[in-house]
Amino acid sequence: MSKKNLDNKTALITGASSGLGLEISKAFIKEGANLILCSRSLTSLNKQSKELIKLKESHQKIIFFSTDITNEKEIDNLISKSLKEFKRIEILVNNAGIIGPKGNFEDLDWEEWIYALKTNLLGSAYLIKKLLPIFKKNNYGRIIQISGGGATSPLPYQSIYAASKAGIVRLIETIACEVKDFNISANCIAPGALNTKILDEYIQSGPSKLGKTFYQKILKQRELGGAPIEKAVNLSVALASENFPLLRGKLISAVWDDWENIEQFYSELKNTDVYTLRRITAKDRSFKWGDL
Protein backbone atom coordinates (compact mmCIF):
# COMPACT_ATOMS: atom_id res chain seq x y z
CA MET A 1 0.00 0.00 0.00
CA SER A 2 1.40 3.40 -0.97
CA LYS A 3 2.17 5.90 1.77
CA LYS A 4 -0.44 8.60 2.17
CA ASN A 5 0.37 12.28 2.55
CA LEU A 6 -0.56 12.47 6.25
CA ASP A 7 0.12 8.92 7.46
CA ASN A 8 0.66 8.76 11.25
CA LYS A 9 0.26 12.52 11.65
CA THR A 10 -2.20 13.96 14.17
CA ALA A 11 -4.15 17.07 13.20
CA LEU A 12 -6.26 19.40 15.33
CA ILE A 13 -9.01 21.05 13.29
CA THR A 14 -11.30 23.74 14.69
CA GLY A 15 -14.74 24.55 13.35
CA ALA A 16 -14.92 20.96 12.11
CA SER A 17 -18.65 20.30 12.27
CA SER A 18 -19.66 21.86 8.94
CA GLY A 19 -18.54 23.62 5.79
CA LEU A 20 -14.84 23.84 5.01
CA GLY A 21 -13.75 22.43 8.37
CA LEU A 22 -15.78 19.28 7.83
CA GLU A 23 -14.48 18.81 4.28
CA ILE A 24 -10.87 19.27 5.43
CA SER A 25 -11.51 16.68 8.14
CA LYS A 26 -12.75 14.16 5.58
CA ALA A 27 -9.73 14.75 3.35
CA PHE A 28 -7.27 14.43 6.23
CA ILE A 29 -8.83 11.10 7.24
CA LYS A 30 -8.47 9.82 3.68
CA GLU A 31 -4.82 10.90 3.71
CA GLY A 32 -4.10 8.81 6.82
CA ALA A 33 -4.20 11.37 9.65
CA ASN A 34 -5.50 10.96 13.18
CA LEU A 35 -7.93 13.74 14.01
CA ILE A 36 -8.81 15.96 16.93
CA LEU A 37 -11.99 17.73 15.89
CA CYS A 38 -13.64 20.52 17.79
CA SER A 39 -16.64 22.80 17.42
CA ARG A 40 -18.72 24.93 19.74
CA SER A 41 -21.55 22.42 19.23
CA LEU A 42 -20.82 18.81 20.14
CA THR A 43 -24.29 17.97 18.80
CA SER A 44 -23.24 19.17 15.34
CA LEU A 45 -20.03 17.17 15.54
CA ASN A 46 -21.90 14.06 16.62
CA LYS A 47 -24.14 14.35 13.56
CA GLN A 48 -21.07 14.04 11.36
CA SER A 49 -19.21 11.48 13.47
CA LYS A 50 -20.67 8.35 11.85
CA GLU A 51 -19.68 9.46 8.35
CA LEU A 52 -16.21 10.50 9.49
CA ILE A 53 -15.61 7.26 11.36
CA LYS A 54 -16.61 5.25 8.29
CA LEU A 55 -13.79 6.92 6.35
CA LYS A 56 -11.00 5.96 8.71
CA GLU A 57 -8.87 2.83 8.68
CA SER A 58 -8.53 0.61 11.73
CA HIS A 59 -5.28 2.18 12.95
CA GLN A 60 -6.63 5.74 12.77
CA LYS A 61 -8.27 7.56 15.68
CA ILE A 62 -10.73 10.44 15.76
CA ILE A 63 -11.71 12.27 18.93
CA PHE A 64 -14.32 15.02 19.27
CA PHE A 65 -14.51 17.99 21.63
CA SER A 66 -17.01 20.73 22.31
CA THR A 67 -14.75 23.78 22.46
CA ASP A 68 -15.41 27.49 22.35
CA ILE A 69 -12.05 28.85 21.22
CA THR A 70 -12.75 32.19 22.90
CA ASN A 71 -12.40 30.34 26.23
CA GLU A 72 -8.76 29.73 27.20
CA LYS A 73 -9.65 27.08 29.80
CA GLU A 74 -11.55 25.09 27.18
CA ILE A 75 -8.56 25.25 24.83
CA ASP A 76 -6.25 24.13 27.64
CA ASN A 77 -8.55 21.19 28.30
CA LEU A 78 -8.73 20.35 24.60
CA ILE A 79 -4.95 20.19 24.23
CA SER A 80 -4.34 18.39 27.52
CA LYS A 81 -6.81 15.61 26.75
CA SER A 82 -5.65 15.35 23.16
CA LEU A 83 -2.01 14.85 24.21
CA LYS A 84 -3.04 12.11 26.62
CA GLU A 85 -4.70 10.33 23.70
CA PHE A 86 -2.10 10.89 20.98
CA LYS A 87 1.13 12.03 22.71
CA ARG A 88 1.91 14.23 19.68
CA ILE A 89 0.12 16.86 17.62
CA GLU A 90 1.81 17.82 14.35
CA ILE A 91 -0.80 19.85 12.46
CA LEU A 92 -3.11 22.70 13.46
CA VAL A 93 -5.88 23.87 11.14
CA ASN A 94 -7.41 27.05 12.54
CA ASN A 95 -10.69 27.06 10.65
CA ALA A 96 -13.16 28.31 13.26
CA GLY A 97 -14.37 31.82 12.54
CA ILE A 98 -17.44 34.00 12.39
CA ILE A 99 -18.50 37.08 10.43
CA GLY A 100 -19.55 38.96 13.52
CA PRO A 101 -21.93 41.92 13.67
CA LYS A 102 -22.70 43.68 10.39
CA GLY A 103 -23.59 47.29 9.71
CA ASN A 104 -22.12 50.73 10.33
CA PHE A 105 -19.27 50.44 12.82
CA GLU A 106 -20.65 53.02 15.24
CA ASP A 107 -23.99 51.20 15.44
CA LEU A 108 -22.62 47.73 16.22
CA ASP A 109 -23.04 45.97 19.54
CA TRP A 110 -19.63 46.22 21.20
CA GLU A 111 -19.88 42.89 23.02
CA GLU A 112 -20.65 41.11 19.73
CA TRP A 113 -17.73 42.91 18.10
CA ILE A 114 -15.35 41.79 20.86
CA TYR A 115 -16.63 38.20 20.72
CA ALA A 116 -15.87 38.07 16.99
CA LEU A 117 -12.39 39.44 17.70
CA LYS A 118 -11.84 36.72 20.29
CA THR A 119 -13.05 34.05 17.87
CA ASN A 120 -11.24 35.10 14.70
CA LEU A 121 -7.99 36.41 16.15
CA LEU A 122 -7.41 35.67 19.82
CA GLY A 123 -8.75 32.10 19.78
CA SER A 124 -6.55 31.12 16.85
CA ALA A 125 -3.60 32.93 18.40
CA TYR A 126 -3.99 31.14 21.74
CA LEU A 127 -4.13 27.73 20.05
CA ILE A 128 -0.90 28.50 18.22
CA LYS A 129 0.73 29.76 21.41
CA LYS A 130 -0.12 26.51 23.22
CA LEU A 131 1.03 24.24 20.39
CA LEU A 132 4.27 25.97 19.40
CA PRO A 133 6.31 24.53 22.31
CA ILE A 134 5.16 21.05 21.26
CA PHE A 135 6.05 21.70 17.63
CA LYS A 136 9.46 23.06 18.61
CA LYS A 137 10.21 20.13 20.88
CA ASN A 138 9.47 17.71 18.04
CA ASN A 139 11.12 19.98 15.43
CA TYR A 140 8.01 19.58 13.32
CA GLY A 141 4.74 21.43 12.88
CA ARG A 142 2.30 22.67 10.29
CA ILE A 143 0.04 25.64 11.05
CA ILE A 144 -2.73 26.29 8.54
CA GLN A 145 -4.83 29.38 9.18
CA ILE A 146 -8.04 29.85 7.23
CA SER A 147 -8.16 33.57 6.58
CA GLY A 148 -9.92 34.87 3.49
CA GLY A 149 -10.26 37.88 1.27
CA GLY A 150 -11.45 39.93 4.22
CA ALA A 151 -7.79 40.39 5.14
CA THR A 152 -6.72 42.04 1.91
CA SER A 153 -9.15 44.91 1.33
CA PRO A 154 -11.66 47.07 3.22
CA LEU A 155 -15.04 45.46 3.84
CA PRO A 156 -17.63 48.16 4.55
CA TYR A 157 -20.22 47.10 7.14
CA GLN A 158 -18.07 44.10 8.18
CA SER A 159 -15.47 45.91 10.26
CA ILE A 160 -14.61 43.15 12.72
CA TYR A 161 -14.40 40.45 10.07
CA ALA A 162 -11.98 42.55 8.01
CA ALA A 163 -9.92 43.72 11.00
CA SER A 164 -9.62 40.30 12.65
CA LYS A 165 -8.71 38.53 9.41
CA ALA A 166 -6.02 41.09 8.59
CA GLY A 167 -4.71 40.75 12.13
CA ILE A 168 -4.43 36.97 11.99
CA VAL A 169 -2.59 37.10 8.66
CA ARG A 170 0.05 39.43 10.08
CA LEU A 171 0.32 37.26 13.18
CA ILE A 172 0.99 34.20 11.00
CA GLU A 173 3.64 36.13 9.05
CA THR A 174 5.31 37.12 12.33
CA ILE A 175 5.21 33.63 13.82
CA ALA A 176 6.66 32.23 10.60
CA CYS A 177 9.69 34.46 11.11
CA GLU A 178 10.08 33.35 14.72
CA VAL A 179 10.11 29.62 13.87
CA LYS A 180 12.36 29.79 10.81
CA ASP A 181 15.03 27.71 12.58
CA PHE A 182 12.60 24.86 13.14
CA ASN A 183 10.85 22.50 10.77
CA ILE A 184 7.62 24.43 11.27
CA SER A 185 5.52 26.19 8.66
CA ALA A 186 2.77 28.74 9.25
CA ASN A 187 0.61 29.92 6.37
CA CYS A 188 -2.85 31.31 5.61
CA ILE A 189 -5.40 30.17 3.08
CA ALA A 190 -7.92 32.37 1.31
CA PRO A 191 -10.47 29.71 0.32
CA GLY A 192 -12.55 31.91 -1.98
CA ALA A 193 -16.23 32.79 -1.72
CA LEU A 194 -17.75 29.48 -0.60
CA ASN A 195 -21.43 28.61 -0.56
CA THR A 196 -21.55 27.48 3.07
CA LYS A 197 -23.74 28.49 5.99
CA ILE A 198 -21.89 31.82 6.12
CA LEU A 199 -23.49 32.69 2.80
CA ASP A 200 -26.90 31.95 4.31
CA GLU A 201 -26.08 34.30 7.18
CA TYR A 202 -25.12 37.04 4.74
CA ILE A 203 -28.34 36.67 2.78
CA GLN A 204 -30.44 36.75 5.95
CA SER A 205 -28.73 39.99 6.98
CA GLY A 206 -30.05 41.79 3.91
CA PRO A 207 -28.83 44.86 2.01
CA SER A 208 -29.62 47.27 4.85
CA LYS A 209 -26.75 45.83 6.93
CA LEU A 210 -24.39 44.70 4.17
CA GLY A 211 -24.89 47.46 1.62
CA LYS A 212 -26.56 46.96 -1.76
CA THR A 213 -23.34 46.29 -3.69
CA PHE A 214 -22.11 43.47 -1.46
CA TYR A 215 -25.60 42.01 -1.13
CA GLN A 216 -25.99 41.79 -4.90
CA LYS A 217 -22.56 40.16 -5.07
CA ILE A 218 -23.51 37.36 -2.69
CA LEU A 219 -26.83 36.77 -4.43
CA LYS A 220 -24.85 36.25 -7.64
CA GLN A 221 -22.46 33.96 -5.76
CA ARG A 222 -25.35 31.80 -4.60
CA GLU A 223 -26.70 31.62 -8.14
CA LEU A 224 -23.34 30.67 -9.68
CA GLY A 225 -22.38 28.18 -6.97
CA GLY A 226 -19.43 29.94 -5.37
CA ALA A 227 -15.80 28.88 -5.34
CA PRO A 228 -15.10 25.12 -5.51
CA ILE A 229 -14.54 24.03 -1.90
CA GLU A 230 -12.22 21.21 -3.00
CA LYS A 231 -9.60 23.80 -3.98
CA ALA A 232 -9.24 24.96 -0.37
CA VAL A 233 -9.43 21.38 0.89
CA ASN A 234 -6.65 20.23 -1.43
CA LEU A 235 -4.48 23.21 -0.52
CA SER A 236 -4.96 22.39 3.17
CA VAL A 237 -3.78 18.82 2.56
CA ALA A 238 -0.78 20.11 0.60
CA LEU A 239 0.30 22.57 3.31
CA ALA A 240 -0.07 19.86 5.95
CA SER A 241 2.07 17.40 4.02
CA GLU A 242 5.82 16.82 4.28
CA ASN A 243 5.85 16.41 0.51
CA PHE A 244 4.86 20.02 -0.18
CA PRO A 245 7.56 22.73 -0.36
CA LEU A 246 8.08 24.39 3.02
CA LEU A 247 6.44 27.80 2.83
CA ARG A 248 6.44 30.31 5.66
CA GLY A 249 4.21 33.30 6.26
CA LYS A 250 2.25 33.21 3.01
CA LEU A 251 -1.40 34.03 2.32
CA ILE A 252 -2.32 31.73 -0.55
CA SER A 253 -5.50 31.95 -2.58
CA ALA A 254 -6.82 28.45 -3.12
CA VAL A 255 -8.62 29.60 -6.25
CA TRP A 256 -6.40 32.22 -7.89
CA ASP A 257 -2.80 31.23 -7.05
CA ASP A 258 -1.02 28.48 -9.00
CA TRP A 259 0.03 26.61 -5.87
CA GLU A 260 -0.42 23.21 -7.53
CA ASN A 261 2.67 23.95 -9.64
CA ILE A 262 4.62 25.63 -6.87
CA GLU A 263 7.76 23.56 -7.43
CA GLN A 264 8.28 25.51 -10.66
CA PHE A 265 8.62 28.87 -8.89
CA TYR A 266 9.35 27.90 -5.28
CA SER A 267 12.96 29.14 -5.29
CA GLU A 268 11.76 32.62 -6.25
CA LEU A 269 8.65 32.65 -4.08
CA LYS A 270 10.23 31.65 -0.76
CA ASN A 271 12.55 34.68 -0.69
CA THR A 272 10.04 37.33 -1.74
CA ASP A 273 7.09 39.17 -0.21
CA VAL A 274 4.74 37.71 -2.84
CA TYR A 275 1.53 36.31 -1.24
CA THR A 276 1.88 38.59 1.81
CA LEU A 277 0.27 41.79 3.13
CA ARG A 278 2.47 44.81 2.47
CA ARG A 279 2.25 48.60 2.29
CA ILE A 280 2.00 50.03 -1.23
CA THR A 281 4.19 53.07 -1.86
CA ALA A 282 3.78 55.75 -4.53
CA LYS A 283 6.82 54.30 -6.30
CA ASP A 284 5.08 50.91 -6.56
CA ARG A 285 2.41 52.59 -8.67
CA SER A 286 4.96 54.52 -10.77
CA PHE A 287 4.01 57.86 -9.22
CA LYS A 288 6.87 60.34 -8.89
CA TRP A 289 5.61 61.86 -5.67
CA GLY A 290 5.51 60.78 -2.04
CA ASP A 291 8.72 58.76 -1.79
CA LEU A 292 12.04 60.23 -0.62
C-alpha positions in Angstrom: 0.0 0.0 0.0 1.4 3.4 -1.0 2.2 5.9 1.8 -0.4 8.6 2.2 0.4 12.3 2.6 -0.6 12.5 6.2 0.1 8.9 7.5 0.7 8.8 11.3 0.3 12.5 11.7 -2.2 14.0 14.2 -4.1 17.1 13.2 -6.3 19.4 15.3 -9.0 21.1 13.3 -11.3 23.7 14.7 -14.7 24.5 13.4 -14.9 21.0 12.1 -18.7 20.3 12.3 -19.7 21.9 8.9 -18.5 23.6 5.8 -14.8 23.8 5.0 -13.7 22.4 8.4 -15.8 19.3 7.8 -14.5 18.8 4.3 -10.9 19.3 5.4 -11.5 16.7 8.1 -12.7 14.2 5.6 -9.7 14.8 3.3 -7.3 14.4 6.2 -8.8 11.1 7.2 -8.5 9.8 3.7 -4.8 10.9 3.7 -4.1 8.8 6.8 -4.2 11.4 9.7 -5.5 11.0 13.2 -7.9 13.7 14.0 -8.8 16.0 16.9 -12.0 17.7 15.9 -13.6 20.5 17.8 -16.6 22.8 17.4 -18.7 24.9 19.7 -21.5 22.4 19.2 -20.8 18.8 20.1 -24.3 18.0 18.8 -23.2 19.2 15.3 -20.0 17.2 15.5 -21.9 14.1 16.6 -24.1 14.4 13.6 -21.1 14.0 11.4 -19.2 11.5 13.5 -20.7 8.3 11.9 -19.7 9.5 8.3 -16.2 10.5 9.5 -15.6 7.3 11.4 -16.6 5.2 8.3 -13.8 6.9 6.3 -11.0 6.0 8.7 -8.9 2.8 8.7 -8.5 0.6 11.7 -5.3 2.2 13.0 -6.6 5.7 12.8 -8.3 7.6 15.7 -10.7 10.4 15.8 -11.7 12.3 18.9 -14.3 15.0 19.3 -14.5 18.0 21.6 -17.0 20.7 22.3 -14.7 23.8 22.5 -15.4 27.5 22.4 -12.0 28.8 21.2 -12.7 32.2 22.9 -12.4 30.3 26.2 -8.8 29.7 27.2 -9.6 27.1 29.8 -11.6 25.1 27.2 -8.6 25.3 24.8 -6.2 24.1 27.6 -8.6 21.2 28.3 -8.7 20.4 24.6 -4.9 20.2 24.2 -4.3 18.4 27.5 -6.8 15.6 26.7 -5.6 15.3 23.2 -2.0 14.8 24.2 -3.0 12.1 26.6 -4.7 10.3 23.7 -2.1 10.9 21.0 1.1 12.0 22.7 1.9 14.2 19.7 0.1 16.9 17.6 1.8 17.8 14.4 -0.8 19.8 12.5 -3.1 22.7 13.5 -5.9 23.9 11.1 -7.4 27.0 12.5 -10.7 27.1 10.6 -13.2 28.3 13.3 -14.4 31.8 12.5 -17.4 34.0 12.4 -18.5 37.1 10.4 -19.5 39.0 13.5 -21.9 41.9 13.7 -22.7 43.7 10.4 -23.6 47.3 9.7 -22.1 50.7 10.3 -19.3 50.4 12.8 -20.7 53.0 15.2 -24.0 51.2 15.4 -22.6 47.7 16.2 -23.0 46.0 19.5 -19.6 46.2 21.2 -19.9 42.9 23.0 -20.6 41.1 19.7 -17.7 42.9 18.1 -15.3 41.8 20.9 -16.6 38.2 20.7 -15.9 38.1 17.0 -12.4 39.4 17.7 -11.8 36.7 20.3 -13.0 34.0 17.9 -11.2 35.1 14.7 -8.0 36.4 16.1 -7.4 35.7 19.8 -8.7 32.1 19.8 -6.6 31.1 16.9 -3.6 32.9 18.4 -4.0 31.1 21.7 -4.1 27.7 20.1 -0.9 28.5 18.2 0.7 29.8 21.4 -0.1 26.5 23.2 1.0 24.2 20.4 4.3 26.0 19.4 6.3 24.5 22.3 5.2 21.0 21.3 6.1 21.7 17.6 9.5 23.1 18.6 10.2 20.1 20.9 9.5 17.7 18.0 11.1 20.0 15.4 8.0 19.6 13.3 4.7 21.4 12.9 2.3 22.7 10.3 0.0 25.6 11.1 -2.7 26.3 8.5 -4.8 29.4 9.2 -8.0 29.9 7.2 -8.2 33.6 6.6 -9.9 34.9 3.5 -10.3 37.9 1.3 -11.4 39.9 4.2 -7.8 40.4 5.1 -6.7 42.0 1.9 -9.1 44.9 1.3 -11.7 47.1 3.2 -15.0 45.5 3.8 -17.6 48.2 4.5 -20.2 47.1 7.1 -18.1 44.1 8.2 -15.5 45.9 10.3 -14.6 43.2 12.7 -14.4 40.4 10.1 -12.0 42.6 8.0 -9.9 43.7 11.0 -9.6 40.3 12.7 -8.7 38.5 9.4 -6.0 41.1 8.6 -4.7 40.7 12.1 -4.4 37.0 12.0 -2.6 37.1 8.7 0.1 39.4 10.1 0.3 37.3 13.2 1.0 34.2 11.0 3.6 36.1 9.1 5.3 37.1 12.3 5.2 33.6 13.8 6.7 32.2 10.6 9.7 34.5 11.1 10.1 33.4 14.7 10.1 29.6 13.9 12.4 29.8 10.8 15.0 27.7 12.6 12.6 24.9 13.1 10.9 22.5 10.8 7.6 24.4 11.3 5.5 26.2 8.7 2.8 28.7 9.2 0.6 29.9 6.4 -2.8 31.3 5.6 -5.4 30.2 3.1 -7.9 32.4 1.3 -10.5 29.7 0.3 -12.6 31.9 -2.0 -16.2 32.8 -1.7 -17.7 29.5 -0.6 -21.4 28.6 -0.6 -21.6 27.5 3.1 -23.7 28.5 6.0 -21.9 31.8 6.1 -23.5 32.7 2.8 -26.9 31.9 4.3 -26.1 34.3 7.2 -25.1 37.0 4.7 -28.3 36.7 2.8 -30.4 36.7 5.9 -28.7 40.0 7.0 -30.1 41.8 3.9 -28.8 44.9 2.0 -29.6 47.3 4.8 -26.8 45.8 6.9 -24.4 44.7 4.2 -24.9 47.5 1.6 -26.6 47.0 -1.8 -23.3 46.3 -3.7 -22.1 43.5 -1.5 -25.6 42.0 -1.1 -26.0 41.8 -4.9 -22.6 40.2 -5.1 -23.5 37.4 -2.7 -26.8 36.8 -4.4 -24.9 36.2 -7.6 -22.5 34.0 -5.8 -25.4 31.8 -4.6 -26.7 31.6 -8.1 -23.3 30.7 -9.7 -22.4 28.2 -7.0 -19.4 29.9 -5.4 -15.8 28.9 -5.3 -15.1 25.1 -5.5 -14.5 24.0 -1.9 -12.2 21.2 -3.0 -9.6 23.8 -4.0 -9.2 25.0 -0.4 -9.4 21.4 0.9 -6.6 20.2 -1.4 -4.5 23.2 -0.5 -5.0 22.4 3.2 -3.8 18.8 2.6 -0.8 20.1 0.6 0.3 22.6 3.3 -0.1 19.9 6.0 2.1 17.4 4.0 5.8 16.8 4.3 5.8 16.4 0.5 4.9 20.0 -0.2 7.6 22.7 -0.4 8.1 24.4 3.0 6.4 27.8 2.8 6.4 30.3 5.7 4.2 33.3 6.3 2.2 33.2 3.0 -1.4 34.0 2.3 -2.3 31.7 -0.5 -5.5 32.0 -2.6 -6.8 28.5 -3.1 -8.6 29.6 -6.3 -6.4 32.2 -7.9 -2.8 31.2 -7.1 -1.0 28.5 -9.0 0.0 26.6 -5.9 -0.4 23.2 -7.5 2.7 24.0 -9.6 4.6 25.6 -6.9 7.8 23.6 -7.4 8.3 25.5 -10.7 8.6 28.9 -8.9 9.4 27.9 -5.3 13.0 29.1 -5.3 11.8 32.6 -6.2 8.7 32.6 -4.1 10.2 31.7 -0.8 12.6 34.7 -0.7 10.0 37.3 -1.7 7.1 39.2 -0.2 4.7 37.7 -2.8 1.5 36.3 -1.2 1.9 38.6 1.8 0.3 41.8 3.1 2.5 44.8 2.5 2.3 48.6 2.3 2.0 50.0 -1.2 4.2 53.1 -1.9 3.8 55.7 -4.5 6.8 54.3 -6.3 5.1 50.9 -6.6 2.4 52.6 -8.7 5.0 54.5 -10.8 4.0 57.9 -9.2 6.9 60.3 -8.9 5.6 61.9 -5.7 5.5 60.8 -2.0 8.7 58.8 -1.8 12.0 60.2 -0.6 
